[in-house]
Amino acid sequence: MTSLIQRSLPLAKTSTPALQFLRFRGKINIQRPKAPHYERARVVAVTQPKYPEAPKAKSCFKTRAERTQQQQENPYNEIIAREVRNWLDHSRLVAFFHLNSITADDIFRVRVQLHKQNLHLKSYGSKIIEQAVKNTRYEAIVPLFHSNNCIVFSPDPQKTAAMLRIVRRVPQMVLLGGIVEETILSRNQLVDYAQMPGLQAAQAQLVQTLNQAPGNLIQQLQAHQNSFVRVLNVHAKNQDKEETPEST
């Protein structure tokens, strides 16, 4: 029966069409889309909505300036500042160095070598140094502490040459200046001071100079007498020579 119906009604037969999808466009880049046409971009820019700015309410948080003004001084900084002041007052030799990039092992070896020579290597922040030397005679050293610095203290100013000899092997430590016997010296003045002889040698030179002055004075006063005595001795010898042939 169905076959008769299909033969009599060919239009009733169903068939599925063959479909083939083609894509002639390249891949769409979502992250970097293609720039629109100039006319379209102008229309988009004109039709872009502008919303009114929200009112700026006062923040409940304090600004950085307000926090720094109300910041309390740390009592530990006061203790360290007193320690720095004590080192400055009781050290006859103080040297300031600029510290470049250096490893912890290298700075430890330098610290040990300096300690063997009774030299103490310390490092403090600029705020602590400023608090320690405020309203003192050491206030002129504050401009030296604007970067990474270190200080060498010693109760013996004669250790200047030994300190420079040790630091010369460490190029990361750059000498800026120092204080010797409560006198601020520049780098060149500190190097010249290290080349000077020690206190005992200077005292020996002074004693030699003082002893040389009266010796020269006595020698000059006796010069005429000695020359006169020599002339008499020569004359006496000549007379003796003349008398000996006559006696023979």
CYANA upper distance limits for C-alpha pairs under 8 A (distance plus 0.5 A):
  1 MET  CA      5 ILE  CA      6.86
  2 THR  CA      6 GLN  CA      6.66
  3 SER  CA      7 ARG  CA      6.65
  4 LEU  CA      8 SER  CA      6.57
  5 ILE  CA      9 LEU  CA      6.22
  6 GLN  CA     10 PRO  CA      6.04
  6 GLN  CA     12 ALA  CA      7.29
  6 GLN  CA     13 LYS  CA      7.22
  9 LEU  CA     13 LYS  CA      8.19
 28 ILE  CA     33 PRO  CA      7.92
 29 ASN  CA     33 PRO  CA      5.96
 29 ASN  CA     34 LYS  CA      8.30
 36 PRO  CA     40 ARG  CA      6.76
 36 PRO  CA     41 ALA  CA      6.34
 37 HIS  CA     41 ALA  CA      6.49
 38 TYR  CA     42 ARG  CA      6.63
 39 GLU  CA     43 VAL  CA      6.78
 40 ARG  CA     44 VAL  CA      6.65
 41 ALA  CA     45 ALA  CA      6.61
 42 ARG  CA     46 VAL  CA      6.67
 43 VAL  CA     47 THR  CA      6.56
 44 VAL  CA     48 GLN  CA      6.46
 62 LYS  CA     66 GLU  CA      6.57
 62 LYS  CA     67 ARG  CA      6.94
 63 THR  CA     67 ARG  CA      6.77
 64 ARG  CA     68 THR  CA      6.64
 65 ALA  CA     69 GLN  CA      6.69
 66 GLU  CA     70 GLN  CA      6.83
 67 ARG  CA     71 GLN  CA      6.43
 73 GLU  CA     77 ASN  CA      8.09
 74 ASN  CA     78 GLU  CA      7.54
 75 PRO  CA     79 ILE  CA      7.11
 76 TYR  CA     80 ILE  CA      6.90
 77 ASN  CA     81 ALA  CA      6.49
 77 ASN  CA    128 ILE  CA      6.85
 78 GLU  CA     82 ARG  CA      6.71
 78 GLU  CA    128 ILE  CA      8.26
 78 GLU  CA    131 GLN  CA      8.26
 79 ILE  CA     83 GLU  CA      6.86
 80 ILE  CA     84 VAL  CA      6.80
 80 ILE  CA    128 ILE  CA      7.54
 81 ALA  CA     85 ARG  CA      6.72
 81 ALA  CA    128 ILE  CA      5.95
 81 ALA  CA    129 ILE  CA      7.18
 81 ALA  CA    131 GLN  CA      6.71
 81 ALA  CA    132 ALA  CA      5.08
 82 ARG  CA     86 ASN  CA      6.61
 82 ARG  CA    132 ALA  CA      6.86
 83 GLU  CA     87 TRP  CA      6.81
 84 VAL  CA     88 LEU  CA      6.76
 84 VAL  CA    129 ILE  CA      7.78
 84 VAL  CA    132 ALA  CA      6.82
 85 ARG  CA     89 ASP  CA      6.64
 85 ARG  CA    132 ALA  CA      6.08
 85 ARG  CA    133 VAL  CA      7.42
 86 ASN  CA     90 HIS  CA      6.63
 87 TRP  CA     91 SER  CA      6.31
 87 TRP  CA    153 PHE  CA      7.50
 88 LEU  CA     94 VAL  CA      7.81
 88 LEU  CA    153 PHE  CA      8.30
 90 HIS  CA    155 PRO  CA      7.34
 91 SER  CA    153 PHE  CA      6.47
 91 SER  CA    154 SER  CA      5.86
 91 SER  CA    155 PRO  CA      5.04
 91 SER  CA    156 ASP  CA      8.11
 92 ARG  CA    153 PHE  CA      8.38
 92 ARG  CA    154 SER  CA      6.82
 92 ARG  CA    155 PRO  CA      5.44
 92 ARG  CA    156 ASP  CA      6.51
 92 ARG  CA    157 PRO  CA      6.19
 92 ARG  CA    179 ILE  CA      7.97
 92 ARG  CA    180 VAL  CA      6.15
 92 ARG  CA    181 GLU  CA      5.57
 92 ARG  CA    182 GLU  CA      7.47
 93 LEU  CA    152 VAL  CA      8.45
 93 LEU  CA    153 PHE  CA      6.38
 93 LEU  CA    154 SER  CA      5.61
 93 LEU  CA    155 PRO  CA      6.66
 93 LEU  CA    156 ASP  CA      6.89
 93 LEU  CA    157 PRO  CA      5.42
 93 LEU  CA    160 THR  CA      8.06
 93 LEU  CA    178 GLY  CA      7.88
 93 LEU  CA    179 ILE  CA      6.35
 93 LEU  CA    180 VAL  CA      5.32
 93 LEU  CA    181 GLU  CA      7.25
 94 VAL  CA    151 ILE  CA      7.44
 94 VAL  CA    152 VAL  CA      6.16
 94 VAL  CA    153 PHE  CA      5.28
 94 VAL  CA    154 SER  CA      7.08
 94 VAL  CA    178 GLY  CA      5.79
 94 VAL  CA    179 ILE  CA      5.44
 94 VAL  CA    180 VAL  CA      7.01
 95 ALA  CA    151 ILE  CA      6.20
 95 ALA  CA    152 VAL  CA      5.62
 95 ALA  CA    153 PHE  CA      7.26
 95 ALA  CA    175 LEU  CA      7.98
 95 ALA  CA    176 LEU  CA      8.22
 95 ALA  CA    177 GLY  CA      6.49
 95 ALA  CA    178 GLY  CA      4.60
 95 ALA  CA    179 ILE  CA      6.94
 96 PHE  CA    144 LEU  CA      8.46
 96 PHE  CA    149 ASN  CA      7.80
 96 PHE  CA    150 CYS  CA      6.71
 96 PHE  CA    151 ILE  CA      5.31
 96 PHE  CA    152 VAL  CA      7.15
 96 PHE  CA    175 LEU  CA      6.70
 96 PHE  CA    176 LEU  CA      6.07
 96 PHE  CA    177 GLY  CA      6.02
 96 PHE  CA    178 GLY  CA      6.14
 97 PHE  CA    149 ASN  CA      6.19
 97 PHE  CA    150 CYS  CA      5.86
 97 PHE  CA    151 ILE  CA      6.67
 97 PHE  CA    173 MET  CA      6.39
 97 PHE  CA    174 VAL  CA      5.73
 97 PHE  CA    175 LEU  CA      5.03
 97 PHE  CA    176 LEU  CA      5.90
 97 PHE  CA    177 GLY  CA      7.93
 98 HIS  CA    147 SER  CA      8.02
 98 HIS  CA    148 ASN  CA      6.74
 98 HIS  CA    149 ASN  CA      5.09
 98 HIS  CA    150 CYS  CA      7.01
 98 HIS  CA    173 MET  CA      6.28
 98 HIS  CA    174 VAL  CA      5.51
 98 HIS  CA    175 LEU  CA      6.97
 98 HIS  CA    176 LEU  CA      7.23
 99 LEU  CA    148 ASN  CA      6.01
 99 LEU  CA    149 ASN  CA      5.60
 99 LEU  CA    150 CYS  CA      6.97
 99 LEU  CA    172 GLN  CA      6.40
 99 LEU  CA    173 MET  CA      5.44
 99 LEU  CA    174 VAL  CA      7.06
100 ASN  CA    148 ASN  CA      7.69
100 ASN  CA    172 GLN  CA      5.43
100 ASN  CA    173 MET  CA      6.96
100 ASN  CA    174 VAL  CA      8.42
101 SER  CA    172 GLN  CA      7.15
102 ILE  CA    106 ASP  CA      7.18
102 ILE  CA    107 ILE  CA      7.43
102 ILE  CA    172 GLN  CA      6.96
103 THR  CA    107 ILE  CA      6.99
104 ALA  CA    108 PHE  CA      6.60
105 ASP  CA    109 ARG  CA      6.80
106 ASP  CA    110 VAL  CA      6.83
107 ILE  CA    111 ARG  CA      6.58
108 PHE  CA    112 VAL  CA      6.76
109 ARG  CA    113 GLN  CA      6.78
110 VAL  CA    114 LEU  CA      6.64
110 VAL  CA    166 ILE  CA      8.07
110 VAL  CA    167 VAL  CA      8.26
110 VAL  CA    170 VAL  CA      8.46
111 ARG  CA    115 HIS  CA      6.57
111 ARG  CA    120 HIS  CA      7.69
111 ARG  CA    121 LEU  CA      6.37
112 VAL  CA    116 LYS  CA      6.88
113 GLN  CA    117 GLN  CA      7.41
113 GLN  CA    166 ILE  CA      7.83
114 LEU  CA    118 ASN  CA      7.03
114 LEU  CA    119 LEU  CA      5.32
114 LEU  CA    120 HIS  CA      6.85
114 LEU  CA    121 LEU  CA      7.68
114 LEU  CA    163 MET  CA      7.42
114 LEU  CA    166 ILE  CA      7.83
115 HIS  CA    119 LEU  CA      5.42
115 HIS  CA    120 HIS  CA      6.15
115 HIS  CA    121 LEU  CA      8.29
117 GLN  CA    159 LYS  CA      7.80
117 GLN  CA    162 ALA  CA      7.86
117 GLN  CA    163 MET  CA      8.45
118 ASN  CA    154 SER  CA      6.84
118 ASN  CA    155 PRO  CA      8.43
119 LEU  CA    152 VAL  CA      6.88
119 LEU  CA    153 PHE  CA      6.28
119 LEU  CA    154 SER  CA      5.44
119 LEU  CA    159 LYS  CA      8.32
119 LEU  CA    163 MET  CA      8.05
120 HIS  CA    152 VAL  CA      5.88
120 HIS  CA    153 PHE  CA      5.63
120 HIS  CA    154 SER  CA      6.89
121 LEU  CA    150 CYS  CA      7.51
121 LEU  CA    151 ILE  CA      6.29
121 LEU  CA    152 VAL  CA      5.04
121 LEU  CA    153 PHE  CA      7.12
122 LYS  CA    150 CYS  CA      6.26
122 LYS  CA    151 ILE  CA      5.69
122 LYS  CA    152 VAL  CA      6.73
122 LYS  CA    153 PHE  CA      8.31
123 SER  CA    149 ASN  CA      7.03
123 SER  CA    150 CYS  CA      4.95
123 SER  CA    151 ILE  CA      6.55
124 TYR  CA    128 ILE  CA      7.09
124 TYR  CA    129 ILE  CA      7.28
124 TYR  CA    149 ASN  CA      8.00
124 TYR  CA    150 CYS  CA      7.45
125 GLY  CA    129 ILE  CA      6.86
125 GLY  CA    145 PHE  CA      8.20
126 SER  CA    130 GLU  CA      6.56
126 SER  CA    142 VAL  CA      8.16
126 SER  CA    145 PHE  CA      5.87
126 SER  CA    146 HIS  CA      7.10
126 SER  CA    147 SER  CA      8.43
127 LYS  CA    131 GLN  CA      6.60
128 ILE  CA    132 ALA  CA      6.55
129 ILE  CA    133 VAL  CA      6.70
129 ILE  CA    142 VAL  CA      7.55
129 ILE  CA    145 PHE  CA      8.30
130 GLU  CA    134 LYS  CA      6.34
130 GLU  CA    139 GLU  CA      8.13
130 GLU  CA    142 VAL  CA      6.60
133 VAL  CA    137 ARG  CA      7.96
133 VAL  CA    138 TYR  CA      6.01
133 VAL  CA    139 GLU  CA      5.60
133 VAL  CA    142 VAL  CA      8.33
134 LYS  CA    138 TYR  CA      8.38
134 LYS  CA    139 GLU  CA      6.37
135 ASN  CA    139 GLU  CA      7.10
141 ILE  CA    145 PHE  CA      8.06
144 LEU  CA    176 LEU  CA      8.20
145 PHE  CA    149 ASN  CA      6.85
154 SER  CA    159 LYS  CA      8.08
157 PRO  CA    180 VAL  CA      7.05
157 PRO  CA    181 GLU  CA      8.00
158 GLN  CA    194 ALA  CA      8.17
158 GLN  CA    198 GLY  CA      7.26
159 LYS  CA    163 MET  CA      6.63
160 THR  CA    164 LEU  CA      6.77
160 THR  CA    190 LEU  CA      8.45
160 THR  CA    193 TYR  CA      8.33
160 THR  CA    194 ALA  CA      5.85
161 ALA  CA    165 ARG  CA      6.62
161 ALA  CA    194 ALA  CA      5.31
161 ALA  CA    195 GLN  CA      7.59
162 ALA  CA    166 ILE  CA      6.80
163 MET  CA    167 VAL  CA      6.64
164 LEU  CA    168 ARG  CA      6.37
164 LEU  CA    191 VAL  CA      8.48
165 ARG  CA    169 ARG  CA      7.79
166 ILE  CA    170 VAL  CA      7.96
167 VAL  CA    171 PRO  CA      7.98
167 VAL  CA    173 MET  CA      7.27
175 LEU  CA    187 ARG  CA      6.89
176 LEU  CA    186 SER  CA      7.44
176 LEU  CA    187 ARG  CA      6.08
177 GLY  CA    184 ILE  CA      8.10
177 GLY  CA    185 LEU  CA      6.30
177 GLY  CA    186 SER  CA      4.96
177 GLY  CA    187 ARG  CA      5.01
177 GLY  CA    190 LEU  CA      7.36
178 GLY  CA    184 ILE  CA      6.37
178 GLY  CA    185 LEU  CA      5.81
178 GLY  CA    186 SER  CA      6.98
178 GLY  CA    187 ARG  CA      7.75
178 GLY  CA    190 LEU  CA      7.32
179 ILE  CA    183 THR  CA      5.74
179 ILE  CA    184 ILE  CA      4.90
179 ILE  CA    185 LEU  CA      6.31
180 VAL  CA    184 ILE  CA      7.05
180 VAL  CA    185 LEU  CA      7.64
185 LEU  CA    189 GLN  CA      6.12
185 LEU  CA    190 LEU  CA      6.39
186 SER  CA    190 LEU  CA      6.57
187 ARG  CA    191 VAL  CA      6.82
188 ASN  CA    192 ASP  CA      6.69
189 GLN  CA    193 TYR  CA      6.58
190 LEU  CA    194 ALA  CA      6.79
191 VAL  CA    195 GLN  CA      7.08
192 ASP  CA    196 MET  CA      7.14
197 PRO  CA    201 ALA  CA      6.52
197 PRO  CA    202 ALA  CA      6.83
198 GLY  CA    202 ALA  CA      6.66
199 LEU  CA    203 GLN  CA      6.64
200 GLN  CA    204 ALA  CA      6.65
201 ALA  CA    205 GLN  CA      6.72
202 ALA  CA    206 LEU  CA      6.69
203 GLN  CA    207 VAL  CA      6.67
204 ALA  CA    208 GLN  CA      6.62
205 GLN  CA    209 THR  CA      6.63
206 LEU  CA    210 LEU  CA      6.65
207 VAL  CA    211 ASN  CA      6.57
208 GLN  CA    212 GLN  CA      6.50
209 THR  CA    213 ALA  CA      7.00
210 LEU  CA    214 PRO  CA      7.89
211 ASN  CA    215 GLY  CA      6.99
212 GLN  CA    216 ASN  CA      6.62
213 ALA  CA    217 LEU  CA      6.82
214 PRO  CA    218 ILE  CA      6.59
215 GLY  CA    219 GLN  CA      6.60
216 ASN  CA    220 GLN  CA      6.62
217 LEU  CA    221 LEU  CA      6.71
218 ILE  CA    222 GLN  CA      6.66
219 GLN  CA    223 ALA  CA      6.42
220 GLN  CA    224 HIS  CA      8.39
222 GLN  CA    226 ASN  CA      6.50
223 ALA  CA    227 SER  CA      6.64
224 HIS  CA    228 PHE  CA      6.60
225 GLN  CA    229 VAL  CA      6.64
226 ASN  CA    230 ARG  CA      6.69
227 SER  CA    231 VAL  CA      6.76
228 PHE  CA    232 LEU  CA      6.78
229 VAL  CA    233 ASN  CA      6.68
230 ARG  CA    234 VAL  CA      6.74
231 VAL  CA    235 HIS  CA      6.73
232 LEU  CA    236 ALA  CA      6.52
233 ASN  CA    237 LYS  CA      6.71
234 VAL  CA    238 ASN  CA      6.80
235 HIS  CA    239 GLN  CA      6.82
236 ALA  CA    240 ASP  CA      6.80
237 LYS  CA    241 LYS  CA      6.78
238 ASN  CA    242 GLU  CA      6.86
239 GLN  CA    243 GLU  CA      6.72
240 ASP  CA    244 THR  CA      6.78
241 LYS  CA    245 PRO  CA      7.68
242 GLU  CA    246 GLU  CA      7.49
243 GLU  CA    247 SER  CA      6.78
244 THR  CA    248 THR  CA      6.96
